[in-house]
């Protein structure tokens, strides 16, 4: 599941909440970006 973050109101938005529109359902902004996934560092053995 892809999560987006609104550039203006900083709310987290799922792909299902947006539907076919590329607008924030909270503030109506068209500027959204994908949230980065956290990276797990593994120590080499």
mmCIF entry with sequence, helices, sheets and N, C-alpha, C, O atoms, coordinates in Angstrom:
data_MODEL
# 
_entry.id   MODEL 
# 
_entity.id                         1 
_entity.type                       polymer 
_entity.pdbx_number_of_molecules   1 
# 
_entity_poly.entity_id                      1 
_entity_poly.type                           'polypeptide(L)' 
_entity_poly.nstd_linkage                   no 
_entity_poly.nstd_monomer                   no 
_entity_poly.pdbx_seq_one_letter_code       
;(UNK)(UNK)(UNK)(UNK)(UNK)(UNK)(UNK)(UNK)(UNK)(UNK)(UNK)(UNK)(UNK)(UNK)(UNK)(UNK)
(UNK)(UNK)(UNK)(UNK)(UNK)(UNK)(UNK)(UNK)(UNK)(UNK)(UNK)(UNK)(UNK)(UNK)(UNK)(UNK)
(UNK)(UNK)(UNK)(UNK)(UNK)(UNK)(UNK)(UNK)(UNK)(UNK)(UNK)(UNK)(UNK)
;
_entity_poly.pdbx_seq_one_letter_code_can   XXXXXXXXXXXXXXXXXXXXXXXXXXXXXXXXXXXXXXXXXXXXX 
_entity_poly.pdbx_strand_id                 A 
# 
loop_
_entity_poly_seq.entity_id 
_entity_poly_seq.num 
_entity_poly_seq.mon_id 
_entity_poly_seq.hetero 
1 1  UNK n 
1 2  UNK n 
1 3  UNK n 
1 4  UNK n 
1 5  UNK n 
1 6  UNK n 
1 7  UNK n 
1 8  UNK n 
1 9  UNK n 
1 10 UNK n 
1 11 UNK n 
1 12 UNK n 
1 13 UNK n 
1 14 UNK n 
1 15 UNK n 
1 16 UNK n 
1 17 UNK n 
1 18 UNK n 
1 19 UNK n 
1 20 UNK n 
1 21 UNK n 
1 22 UNK n 
1 23 UNK n 
1 24 UNK n 
1 25 UNK n 
1 26 UNK n 
1 27 UNK n 
1 28 UNK n 
1 29 UNK n 
1 30 UNK n 
1 31 UNK n 
1 32 UNK n 
1 33 UNK n 
1 34 UNK n 
1 35 UNK n 
1 36 UNK n 
1 37 UNK n 
1 38 UNK n 
1 39 UNK n 
1 40 UNK n 
1 41 UNK n 
1 42 UNK n 
1 43 UNK n 
1 44 UNK n 
1 45 UNK n 
# 
_struct_asym.id          A 
_struct_asym.entity_id   1 
# 
_struct_conf.conf_type_id            HELX_P 
_struct_conf.id                      HELX_P1 
_struct_conf.pdbx_PDB_helix_id       AA1 
_struct_conf.beg_label_comp_id       UNK 
_struct_conf.beg_label_asym_id       A 
_struct_conf.beg_label_seq_id        15 
_struct_conf.pdbx_beg_PDB_ins_code   ? 
_struct_conf.end_label_comp_id       UNK 
_struct_conf.end_label_asym_id       A 
_struct_conf.end_label_seq_id        18 
_struct_conf.pdbx_end_PDB_ins_code   ? 
_struct_conf.beg_auth_comp_id        UNK 
_struct_conf.beg_auth_asym_id        A 
_struct_conf.beg_auth_seq_id         15 
_struct_conf.end_auth_comp_id        UNK 
_struct_conf.end_auth_asym_id        A 
_struct_conf.end_auth_seq_id         18 
_struct_conf.pdbx_PDB_helix_class    1 
_struct_conf.details                 ? 
_struct_conf.pdbx_PDB_helix_length   4 
# 
_struct_conf_type.id          HELX_P 
_struct_conf_type.criteria    ? 
_struct_conf_type.reference   ? 
# 
_struct_sheet.id               AA1 
_struct_sheet.type             ? 
_struct_sheet.number_strands   3 
_struct_sheet.details          ? 
# 
loop_
_struct_sheet_order.sheet_id 
_struct_sheet_order.range_id_1 
_struct_sheet_order.range_id_2 
_struct_sheet_order.offset 
_struct_sheet_order.sense 
AA1 1 2 ? anti-parallel 
AA1 2 3 ? anti-parallel 
# 
loop_
_struct_sheet_range.sheet_id 
_struct_sheet_range.id 
_struct_sheet_range.beg_label_comp_id 
_struct_sheet_range.beg_label_asym_id 
_struct_sheet_range.beg_label_seq_id 
_struct_sheet_range.pdbx_beg_PDB_ins_code 
_struct_sheet_range.end_label_comp_id 
_struct_sheet_range.end_label_asym_id 
_struct_sheet_range.end_label_seq_id 
_struct_sheet_range.pdbx_end_PDB_ins_code 
_struct_sheet_range.beg_auth_comp_id 
_struct_sheet_range.beg_auth_asym_id 
_struct_sheet_range.beg_auth_seq_id 
_struct_sheet_range.end_auth_comp_id 
_struct_sheet_range.end_auth_asym_id 
_struct_sheet_range.end_auth_seq_id 
AA1 1 UNK A 12 ? UNK A 14 ? UNK A 12 UNK A 14 
AA1 2 UNK A 3  ? UNK A 6  ? UNK A 3  UNK A 6  
AA1 3 UNK A 32 ? UNK A 34 ? UNK A 32 UNK A 34 
# 
loop_
_atom_site.group_PDB 
_atom_site.id 
_atom_site.type_symbol 
_atom_site.label_atom_id 
_atom_site.label_alt_id 
_atom_site.label_comp_id 
_atom_site.label_asym_id 
_atom_site.label_entity_id 
_atom_site.label_seq_id 
_atom_site.pdbx_PDB_ins_code 
_atom_site.Cartn_x 
_atom_site.Cartn_y 
_atom_site.Cartn_z 
_atom_site.occupancy 
_atom_site.B_iso_or_equiv 
_atom_site.pdbx_formal_charge 
_atom_site.auth_seq_id 
_atom_site.auth_comp_id 
_atom_site.auth_asym_id 
_atom_site.auth_atom_id 
_atom_site.pdbx_PDB_model_num 
ATOM 1   N N  . UNK A 1 1  ? 0.846   -1.177  0.000   1.00 0.00 ? 1  UNK A N  1 
ATOM 2   C CA . UNK A 1 1  ? 0.000   0.000   0.000   1.00 0.00 ? 1  UNK A CA 1 
ATOM 3   C C  . UNK A 1 1  ? 0.893   1.243   0.000   1.00 0.00 ? 1  UNK A C  1 
ATOM 4   O O  . UNK A 1 1  ? 1.799   1.377   0.822   1.00 0.00 ? 1  UNK A O  1 
ATOM 5   N N  . UNK A 1 2  ? 0.623   2.117   -0.911  1.00 0.00 ? 2  UNK A N  1 
ATOM 6   C CA . UNK A 1 2  ? 1.418   3.329   -1.064  1.00 0.00 ? 2  UNK A CA 1 
ATOM 7   C C  . UNK A 1 2  ? 0.825   4.434   -0.197  1.00 0.00 ? 2  UNK A C  1 
ATOM 8   O O  . UNK A 1 2  ? -0.386  4.657   -0.204  1.00 0.00 ? 2  UNK A O  1 
ATOM 9   N N  . UNK A 1 3  ? 1.677   5.118   0.543   1.00 0.00 ? 3  UNK A N  1 
ATOM 10  C CA . UNK A 1 3  ? 1.253   6.248   1.364   1.00 0.00 ? 3  UNK A CA 1 
ATOM 11  C C  . UNK A 1 3  ? 1.841   7.526   0.789   1.00 0.00 ? 3  UNK A C  1 
ATOM 12  O O  . UNK A 1 3  ? 3.017   7.577   0.428   1.00 0.00 ? 3  UNK A O  1 
ATOM 13  N N  . UNK A 1 4  ? 1.022   8.541   0.711   1.00 0.00 ? 4  UNK A N  1 
ATOM 14  C CA . UNK A 1 4  ? 1.460   9.856   0.250   1.00 0.00 ? 4  UNK A CA 1 
ATOM 15  C C  . UNK A 1 4  ? 1.335   10.847  1.393   1.00 0.00 ? 4  UNK A C  1 
ATOM 16  O O  . UNK A 1 4  ? 0.552   10.639  2.320   1.00 0.00 ? 4  UNK A O  1 
ATOM 17  N N  . UNK A 1 5  ? 2.098   11.914  1.330   1.00 0.00 ? 5  UNK A N  1 
ATOM 18  C CA . UNK A 1 5  ? 2.032   12.987  2.314   1.00 0.00 ? 5  UNK A CA 1 
ATOM 19  C C  . UNK A 1 5  ? 1.730   14.284  1.580   1.00 0.00 ? 5  UNK A C  1 
ATOM 20  O O  . UNK A 1 5  ? 2.343   14.588  0.557   1.00 0.00 ? 5  UNK A O  1 
ATOM 21  N N  . UNK A 1 6  ? 0.785   15.043  2.108   1.00 0.00 ? 6  UNK A N  1 
ATOM 22  C CA . UNK A 1 6  ? 0.436   16.329  1.515   1.00 0.00 ? 6  UNK A CA 1 
ATOM 23  C C  . UNK A 1 6  ? 1.524   17.341  1.845   1.00 0.00 ? 6  UNK A C  1 
ATOM 24  O O  . UNK A 1 6  ? 2.003   17.405  2.977   1.00 0.00 ? 6  UNK A O  1 
ATOM 25  N N  . UNK A 1 7  ? 1.908   18.127  0.849   1.00 0.00 ? 7  UNK A N  1 
ATOM 26  C CA . UNK A 1 7  ? 2.968   19.111  1.032   1.00 0.00 ? 7  UNK A CA 1 
ATOM 27  C C  . UNK A 1 7  ? 2.505   20.283  1.902   1.00 0.00 ? 7  UNK A C  1 
ATOM 28  O O  . UNK A 1 7  ? 3.305   20.856  2.642   1.00 0.00 ? 7  UNK A O  1 
ATOM 29  N N  . UNK A 1 8  ? 1.220   20.642  1.818   1.00 0.00 ? 8  UNK A N  1 
ATOM 30  C CA . UNK A 1 8  ? 0.731   21.800  2.561   1.00 0.00 ? 8  UNK A CA 1 
ATOM 31  C C  . UNK A 1 8  ? 0.288   21.464  3.991   1.00 0.00 ? 8  UNK A C  1 
ATOM 32  O O  . UNK A 1 8  ? 0.715   22.125  4.937   1.00 0.00 ? 8  UNK A O  1 
ATOM 33  N N  . UNK A 1 9  ? -0.556  20.451  4.156   1.00 0.00 ? 9  UNK A N  1 
ATOM 34  C CA . UNK A 1 9  ? -1.099  20.166  5.497   1.00 0.00 ? 9  UNK A CA 1 
ATOM 35  C C  . UNK A 1 9  ? -0.372  19.012  6.189   1.00 0.00 ? 9  UNK A C  1 
ATOM 36  O O  . UNK A 1 9  ? -0.632  18.749  7.363   1.00 0.00 ? 9  UNK A O  1 
ATOM 37  N N  . UNK A 1 10 ? 0.531   18.317  5.492   1.00 0.00 ? 10 UNK A N  1 
ATOM 38  C CA . UNK A 1 10 ? 1.363   17.233  6.034   1.00 0.00 ? 10 UNK A CA 1 
ATOM 39  C C  . UNK A 1 10 ? 0.559   16.044  6.555   1.00 0.00 ? 10 UNK A C  1 
ATOM 40  O O  . UNK A 1 10 ? 1.030   15.317  7.429   1.00 0.00 ? 10 UNK A O  1 
ATOM 41  N N  . UNK A 1 11 ? -0.643  15.841  6.028   1.00 0.00 ? 11 UNK A N  1 
ATOM 42  C CA . UNK A 1 11 ? -1.453  14.674  6.413   1.00 0.00 ? 11 UNK A CA 1 
ATOM 43  C C  . UNK A 1 11 ? -1.026  13.476  5.573   1.00 0.00 ? 11 UNK A C  1 
ATOM 44  O O  . UNK A 1 11 ? -0.645  13.615  4.411   1.00 0.00 ? 11 UNK A O  1 
ATOM 45  N N  . UNK A 1 12 ? -1.100  12.289  6.190   1.00 0.00 ? 12 UNK A N  1 
ATOM 46  C CA . UNK A 1 12 ? -0.795  11.041  5.492   1.00 0.00 ? 12 UNK A CA 1 
ATOM 47  C C  . UNK A 1 12 ? -2.047  10.589  4.755   1.00 0.00 ? 12 UNK A C  1 
ATOM 48  O O  . UNK A 1 12 ? -3.137  10.562  5.327   1.00 0.00 ? 12 UNK A O  1 
ATOM 49  N N  . UNK A 1 13 ? -1.887  10.233  3.476   1.00 0.00 ? 13 UNK A N  1 
ATOM 50  C CA . UNK A 1 13 ? -3.010  9.863   2.636   1.00 0.00 ? 13 UNK A CA 1 
ATOM 51  C C  . UNK A 1 13 ? -2.703  8.526   1.975   1.00 0.00 ? 13 UNK A C  1 
ATOM 52  O O  . UNK A 1 13 ? -1.637  8.351   1.385   1.00 0.00 ? 13 UNK A O  1 
ATOM 53  N N  . UNK A 1 14 ? -3.636  7.584   2.073   1.00 0.00 ? 14 UNK A N  1 
ATOM 54  C CA . UNK A 1 14 ? -3.445  6.302   1.395   1.00 0.00 ? 14 UNK A CA 1 
ATOM 55  C C  . UNK A 1 14 ? -3.957  6.408   -0.032  1.00 0.00 ? 14 UNK A C  1 
ATOM 56  O O  . UNK A 1 14 ? -4.700  7.328   -0.374  1.00 0.00 ? 14 UNK A O  1 
ATOM 57  N N  . UNK A 1 15 ? -3.555  5.467   -0.846  1.00 0.00 ? 15 UNK A N  1 
ATOM 58  C CA . UNK A 1 15 ? -3.944  5.470   -2.254  1.00 0.00 ? 15 UNK A CA 1 
ATOM 59  C C  . UNK A 1 15 ? -5.459  5.310   -2.406  1.00 0.00 ? 15 UNK A C  1 
ATOM 60  O O  . UNK A 1 15 ? -6.048  5.875   -3.327  1.00 0.00 ? 15 UNK A O  1 
ATOM 61  N N  . UNK A 1 16 ? -6.092  4.549   -1.514  1.00 0.00 ? 16 UNK A N  1 
ATOM 62  C CA . UNK A 1 16 ? -7.532  4.337   -1.576  1.00 0.00 ? 16 UNK A CA 1 
ATOM 63  C C  . UNK A 1 16 ? -8.313  5.607   -1.247  1.00 0.00 ? 16 UNK A C  1 
ATOM 64  O O  . UNK A 1 16 ? -9.388  5.832   -1.803  1.00 0.00 ? 16 UNK A O  1 
ATOM 65  N N  . UNK A 1 17 ? -7.784  6.435   -0.352  1.00 0.00 ? 17 UNK A N  1 
ATOM 66  C CA . UNK A 1 17 ? -8.467  7.675   0.033   1.00 0.00 ? 17 UNK A CA 1 
ATOM 67  C C  . UNK A 1 17 ? -8.503  8.684   -1.113  1.00 0.00 ? 17 UNK A C  1 
ATOM 68  O O  . UNK A 1 17 ? -9.461  9.445   -1.241  1.00 0.00 ? 17 UNK A O  1 
ATOM 69  N N  . UNK A 1 18 ? -7.468  8.691   -1.942  1.00 0.00 ? 18 UNK A N  1 
ATOM 70  C CA . UNK A 1 18 ? -7.405  9.651   -3.030  1.00 0.00 ? 18 UNK A CA 1 
ATOM 71  C C  . UNK A 1 18 ? -8.330  9.271   -4.170  1.00 0.00 ? 18 UNK A C  1 
ATOM 72  O O  . UNK A 1 18 ? -8.887  10.149  -4.830  1.00 0.00 ? 18 UNK A O  1 
ATOM 73  N N  . UNK A 1 19 ? -8.505  7.984   -4.414  1.00 0.00 ? 19 UNK A N  1 
ATOM 74  C CA . UNK A 1 19 ? -9.301  7.549   -5.557  1.00 0.00 ? 19 UNK A CA 1 
ATOM 75  C C  . UNK A 1 19 ? -8.553  7.823   -6.844  1.00 0.00 ? 19 UNK A C  1 
ATOM 76  O O  . UNK A 1 19 ? -7.354  7.557   -6.929  1.00 0.00 ? 19 UNK A O  1 
ATOM 77  N N  . UNK A 1 20 ? -9.235  8.350   -7.847  1.00 0.00 ? 20 UNK A N  1 
ATOM 78  C CA . UNK A 1 20 ? -8.594  8.632   -9.132  1.00 0.00 ? 20 UNK A CA 1 
ATOM 79  C C  . UNK A 1 20 ? -8.069  10.053  -9.196  1.00 0.00 ? 20 UNK A C  1 
ATOM 80  O O  . UNK A 1 20 ? -7.340  10.395  -10.126 1.00 0.00 ? 20 UNK A O  1 
ATOM 81  N N  . UNK A 1 21 ? -8.421  10.889  -8.229  1.00 0.00 ? 21 UNK A N  1 
ATOM 82  C CA . UNK A 1 21 ? -7.954  12.274  -8.204  1.00 0.00 ? 21 UNK A CA 1 
ATOM 83  C C  . UNK A 1 21 ? -6.579  12.356  -7.563  1.00 0.00 ? 21 UNK A C  1 
ATOM 84  O O  . UNK A 1 21 ? -6.234  11.538  -6.709  1.00 0.00 ? 21 UNK A O  1 
ATOM 85  N N  . UNK A 1 22 ? -5.810  13.326  -7.968  1.00 0.00 ? 22 UNK A N  1 
ATOM 86  C CA . UNK A 1 22 ? -4.503  13.554  -7.346  1.00 0.00 ? 22 UNK A CA 1 
ATOM 87  C C  . UNK A 1 22 ? -4.608  14.861  -6.573  1.00 0.00 ? 22 UNK A C  1 
ATOM 88  O O  . UNK A 1 22 ? -3.966  15.857  -6.909  1.00 0.00 ? 22 UNK A O  1 
ATOM 89  N N  . UNK A 1 23 ? -5.426  14.835  -5.539  1.00 0.00 ? 23 UNK A N  1 
ATOM 90  C CA . UNK A 1 23 ? -5.615  15.988  -4.648  1.00 0.00 ? 23 UNK A CA 1 
ATOM 91  C C  . UNK A 1 23 ? -5.735  15.492  -3.221  1.00 0.00 ? 23 UNK A C  1 
ATOM 92  O O  . UNK A 1 23 ? -6.210  14.383  -2.975  1.00 0.00 ? 23 UNK A O  1 
ATOM 93  N N  . UNK A 1 24 ? -5.308  16.307  -2.299  1.00 0.00 ? 24 UNK A N  1 
ATOM 94  C CA . UNK A 1 24 ? -5.444  15.983  -0.880  1.00 0.00 ? 24 UNK A CA 1 
ATOM 95  C C  . UNK A 1 24 ? -6.921  16.097  -0.501  1.00 0.00 ? 24 UNK A C  1 
ATOM 96  O O  . UNK A 1 24 ? -7.540  17.126  -0.771  1.00 0.00 ? 24 UNK A O  1 
ATOM 97  N N  . UNK A 1 25 ? -7.502  15.060  0.119   1.00 0.00 ? 25 UNK A N  1 
ATOM 98  C CA . UNK A 1 25 ? -8.908  15.143  0.503   1.00 0.00 ? 25 UNK A CA 1 
ATOM 99  C C  . UNK A 1 25 ? -9.145  16.100  1.675   1.00 0.00 ? 25 UNK A C  1 
ATOM 100 O O  . UNK A 1 25 ? -10.290 16.468  1.939   1.00 0.00 ? 25 UNK A O  1 
ATOM 101 N N  . UNK A 1 26 ? -8.102  16.506  2.373   1.00 0.00 ? 26 UNK A N  1 
ATOM 102 C CA . UNK A 1 26 ? -8.243  17.397  3.525   1.00 0.00 ? 26 UNK A CA 1 
ATOM 103 C C  . UNK A 1 26 ? -8.180  18.872  3.143   1.00 0.00 ? 26 UNK A C  1 
ATOM 104 O O  . UNK A 1 26 ? -9.026  19.661  3.564   1.00 0.00 ? 26 UNK A O  1 
ATOM 105 N N  . UNK A 1 27 ? -7.166  19.250  2.336   1.00 0.00 ? 27 UNK A N  1 
ATOM 106 C CA . UNK A 1 27 ? -6.999  20.676  2.020   1.00 0.00 ? 27 UNK A CA 1 
ATOM 107 C C  . UNK A 1 27 ? -7.149  21.001  0.529   1.00 0.00 ? 27 UNK A C  1 
ATOM 108 O O  . UNK A 1 27 ? -7.210  22.175  0.163   1.00 0.00 ? 27 UNK A O  1 
ATOM 109 N N  . UNK A 1 28 ? -7.210  19.977  -0.341  1.00 0.00 ? 28 UNK A N  1 
ATOM 110 C CA . UNK A 1 28 ? -7.390  20.202  -1.763  1.00 0.00 ? 28 UNK A CA 1 
ATOM 111 C C  . UNK A 1 28 ? -6.110  20.490  -2.532  1.00 0.00 ? 28 UNK A C  1 
ATOM 112 O O  . UNK A 1 28 ? -6.168  20.826  -3.715  1.00 0.00 ? 28 UNK A O  1 
ATOM 113 N N  . UNK A 1 29 ? -4.967  20.368  -1.891  1.00 0.00 ? 29 UNK A N  1 
ATOM 114 C CA . UNK A 1 29 ? -3.688  20.642  -2.539  1.00 0.00 ? 29 UNK A CA 1 
ATOM 115 C C  . UNK A 1 29 ? -3.380  19.588  -3.596  1.00 0.00 ? 29 UNK A C  1 
ATOM 116 O O  . UNK A 1 29 ? -3.752  18.425  -3.441  1.00 0.00 ? 29 UNK A O  1 
ATOM 117 N N  . UNK A 1 30 ? -2.707  19.988  -4.664  1.00 0.00 ? 30 UNK A N  1 
ATOM 118 C CA . UNK A 1 30 ? -2.286  19.054  -5.710  1.00 0.00 ? 30 UNK A CA 1 
ATOM 119 C C  . UNK A 1 30 ? -0.852  18.584  -5.501  1.00 0.00 ? 30 UNK A C  1 
ATOM 120 O O  . UNK A 1 30 ? -0.353  17.764  -6.271  1.00 0.00 ? 30 UNK A O  1 
ATOM 121 N N  . UNK A 1 31 ? -0.189  19.089  -4.477  1.00 0.00 ? 31 UNK A N  1 
ATOM 122 C CA . UNK A 1 31 ? 1.217   18.749  -4.248  1.00 0.00 ? 31 UNK A CA 1 
ATOM 123 C C  . UNK A 1 31 ? 1.318   17.633  -3.212  1.00 0.00 ? 31 UNK A C  1 
ATOM 124 O O  . UNK A 1 31 ? 1.186   17.872  -2.011  1.00 0.00 ? 31 UNK A O  1 
ATOM 125 N N  . UNK A 1 32 ? 1.554   16.415  -3.689  1.00 0.00 ? 32 UNK A N  1 
ATOM 126 C CA . UNK A 1 32 ? 1.705   15.250  -2.820  1.00 0.00 ? 32 UNK A CA 1 
ATOM 127 C C  . UNK A 1 32 ? 3.041   14.586  -3.134  1.00 0.00 ? 32 UNK A C  1 
ATOM 128 O O  . UNK A 1 32 ? 3.540   14.670  -4.256  1.00 0.00 ? 32 UNK A O  1 
ATOM 129 N N  . UNK A 1 33 ? 3.610   13.930  -2.135  1.00 0.00 ? 33 UNK A N  1 
ATOM 130 C CA . UNK A 1 33 ? 4.840   13.175  -2.372  1.00 0.00 ? 33 UNK A CA 1 
ATOM 131 C C  . UNK A 1 33 ? 4.776   11.864  -1.618  1.00 0.00 ? 33 UNK A C  1 
ATOM 132 O O  . UNK A 1 33 ? 4.088   11.753  -0.603  1.00 0.00 ? 33 UNK A O  1 
ATOM 133 N N  . UNK A 1 34 ? 5.492   10.873  -2.116  1.00 0.00 ? 34 UNK A N  1 
ATOM 134 C CA . UNK A 1 34 ? 5.519   9.562   -1.482  1.00 0.00 ? 34 UNK A CA 1 
ATOM 135 C C  . UNK A 1 34 ? 6.391   9.619   -0.240  1.00 0.00 ? 34 UNK A C  1 
ATOM 136 O O  . UNK A 1 34 ? 7.478   10.197  -0.251  1.00 0.00 ? 34 UNK A O  1 
ATOM 137 N N  . UNK A 1 35 ? 5.901   9.014   0.821   1.00 0.00 ? 35 UNK A N  1 
ATOM 138 C CA . UNK A 1 35 ? 6.683   8.942   2.051   1.00 0.00 ? 35 UNK A CA 1 
ATOM 139 C C  . UNK A 1 35 ? 7.784   7.910   1.869   1.00 0.00 ? 35 UNK A C  1 
ATOM 140 O O  . UNK A 1 35 ? 7.568   6.856   1.272   1.00 0.00 ? 35 UNK A O  1 
ATOM 141 N N  . UNK A 1 36 ? 8.959   8.219   2.386   1.00 0.00 ? 36 UNK A N  1 
ATOM 142 C CA . UNK A 1 36 ? 10.073  7.280   2.293   1.00 0.00 ? 36 UNK A CA 1 
ATOM 143 C C  . UNK A 1 36 ? 9.891   6.172   3.309   1.00 0.00 ? 36 UNK A C  1 
ATOM 144 O O  . UNK A 1 36 ? 9.415   6.405   4.420   1.00 0.00 ? 36 UNK A O  1 
ATOM 145 N N  . UNK A 1 37 ? 10.267  4.985   2.929   1.00 0.00 ? 37 UNK A N  1 
ATOM 146 C CA . UNK A 1 37 ? 10.215  3.874   3.856   1.00 0.00 ? 37 UNK A CA 1 
ATOM 147 C C  . UNK A 1 37 ? 11.444  3.919   4.755   1.00 0.00 ? 37 UNK A C  1 
ATOM 148 O O  . UNK A 1 37 ? 12.491  4.430   4.356   1.00 0.00 ? 37 UNK A O  1 
ATOM 149 N N  . UNK A 1 38 ? 11.321  3.395   5.947   1.00 0.00 ? 38 UNK A N  1 
ATOM 150 C CA . UNK A 1 38 ? 12.461  3.392   6.859   1.00 0.00 ? 38 UNK A CA 1 
ATOM 151 C C  . UNK A 1 38 ? 13.440  2.296   6.435   1.00 0.00 ? 38 UNK A C  1 
ATOM 152 O O  . UNK A 1 38 ? 13.035  1.216   6.004   1.00 0.00 ? 38 UNK A O  1 
ATOM 153 N N  . UNK A 1 39 ? 14.708  2.589   6.562   1.00 0.00 ? 39 UNK A N  1 
ATOM 154 C CA . UNK A 1 39 ? 15.754  1.655   6.163   1.00 0.00 ? 39 UNK A CA 1 
ATOM 155 C C  . UNK A 1 39 ? 16.310  0.986   7.407   1.00 0.00 ? 39 UNK A C  1 
ATOM 156 O O  . UNK A 1 39 ? 16.650  1.647   8.389   1.00 0.00 ? 39 UNK A O  1 
ATOM 157 N N  . UNK A 1 40 ? 16.397  -0.324  7.350   1.00 0.00 ? 40 UNK A N  1 
ATOM 158 C CA . UNK A 1 40 ? 16.952  -1.087  8.461   1.00 0.00 ? 40 UNK A CA 1 
ATOM 159 C C  . UNK A 1 40 ? 18.401  -1.410  8.134   1.00 0.00 ? 40 UNK A C  1 
ATOM 160 O O  . UNK A 1 40 ? 18.690  -2.071  7.137   1.00 0.00 ? 40 UNK A O  1 
ATOM 161 N N  . UNK A 1 41 ? 19.310  -0.939  8.984   1.00 0.00 ? 41 UNK A N  1 
ATOM 162 C CA . UNK A 1 41 ? 20.729  -1.213  8.772   1.00 0.00 ? 41 UNK A CA 1 
ATOM 163 C C  . UNK A 1 41 ? 21.090  -2.529  9.462   1.00 0.00 ? 41 UNK A C  1 
ATOM 164 O O  . UNK A 1 41 ? 20.718  -2.780  10.608  1.00 0.00 ? 41 UNK A O  1 
ATOM 165 N N  . UNK A 1 42 ? 21.818  -3.348  8.731   1.00 0.00 ? 42 UNK A N  1 
ATOM 166 C CA . UNK A 1 42 ? 22.236  -4.644  9.249   1.00 0.00 ? 42 UNK A CA 1 
ATOM 167 C C  . UNK A 1 42 ? 23.750  -4.634  9.353   1.00 0.00 ? 42 UNK A C  1 
ATOM 168 O O  . UNK A 1 42 ? 24.447  -4.257  8.411   1.00 0.00 ? 42 UNK A O  1 
ATOM 169 N N  . UNK A 1 43 ? 24.248  -5.050  10.500  1.00 0.00 ? 43 UNK A N  1 
ATOM 170 C CA . UNK A 1 43 ? 25.688  -5.071  10.702  1.00 0.00 ? 43 UNK A CA 1 
ATOM 171 C C  . UNK A 1 43 ? 26.284  -6.298  10.006  1.00 0.00 ? 43 UNK A C  1 
ATOM 172 O O  . UNK A 1 43 ? 25.774  -7.409  10.149  1.00 0.00 ? 43 UNK A O  1 
ATOM 173 N N  . UNK A 1 44 ? 27.354  -6.089  9.264   1.00 0.00 ? 44 UNK A N  1 
ATOM 174 C CA . UNK A 1 44 ? 28.009  -7.185  8.556   1.00 0.00 ? 44 UNK A CA 1 
ATOM 175 C C  . UNK A 1 44 ? 28.687  -8.118  9.552   1.00 0.00 ? 44 UNK A C  1 
ATOM 176 O O  . UNK A 1 44 ? 29.196  -7.686  10.585  1.00 0.00 ? 44 UNK A O  1 
ATOM 177 N N  . UNK A 1 45 ? 28.682  -9.373  9.227   1.00 0.00 ? 45 UNK A N  1 
ATOM 178 C CA . UNK A 1 45 ? 29.261  -10.380 10.122  1.00 0.00 ? 45 UNK A CA 1 
ATOM 179 C C  . UNK A 1 45 ? 30.641  -10.748 9.671   1.00 0.00 ? 45 UNK A C  1 
ATOM 180 O O  . UNK A 1 45 ? 31.293  -11.583 10.298  1.00 0.00 ? 45 UNK A O  1 
# 
